[in-house]
């Protein structure tokens, strides 16, 4: 029961955090909230470490889709998929930072 409460708290806080980063807590259109939910769920998946590799595959697929849609002149959809793909890739890369600090490649003060 305690793990469920902690996971719910982390996911709720991360949705608010990513929504604040994305839109500054103002709602212009529905895409900011959808992107924040996607980033929070990918952050939650990265924390569990069981399905971490899927985040890399999904972000790669989104970035390739961005290129294809850009070539087909679907600029708005390309921008949406590219920002989601890059954000998921950035979350994936940052998830390895604690391991690098623990091993000693990145020195903490």
Secondary structure, DSSP 8 states (H G I E B T S, - for coil): -HHHHHHHHHHHHHHHHHHHHHHTT--SSHHHHHHHHHHHHHHHHHHH-SSHHHHHHHHHHHHHHHHHHHHTT-HHHHHHHHHHHHHHHHHHHHTTHHHHHHHTSS---
